[in-house]
Amino acid sequence: MHERDRHDDHNYEPLVVVGDPAEANLLAALLRSDGIAVRMHGEPFGPYPVGVGGLAQVEVWVADDHMEDARAVLETWRSDSQS
């Protein structure tokens, strides 16, 4: 599945689904710091974000041409968060 963002020329593919919007934003910032284009889907908006169950899930999508790098960043992030 591909998604074309209307603001750039990247094709985006899903990298991971994160159950906490704050963690999703942290991961997105980490990916962006490595120069990886990121989009998030399902991110809560407004003053009362839903943070329960499946409604709290955020899909983190990355530019398909950076997928390999994004997976490496994800693995490092996961191993660091478990220590």
QUINOR-V583406 format. One line per field, one symbol per residue. ss: DSSP state (~ for helix, > for strand, _ for the rest). phi: phi as a letter, one per 30 degrees, with the letter a starting at -180 (. if undefined). psi: psi as a letter, one per 20 degrees, with the letter a starting at -180 (. if undefined). A space follows every 50 residues. Layout:
# QUINOR-V583406
ss = ???
phi = ???
psi = ???
This chain:
# QUINOR-V583406
ss = __>>______>>>>>>>>__~~~~~~~~~~~~~____>>>>_________ __~~~~_>>>>>>~~~~~~~~~~~~~~~~~~~_
phi = .bbcddcacdccbdcaccdbeddddddddddddcicdbbbbjddcjdbdd bbhddddbdccbeddcedddddddddddddddd
psi = pqpppiiajqpqqpgqppiohghghggghgghhjjppqqqpjpqrrimqp kpbhiipppoqqphijgghhhggggggghhii.
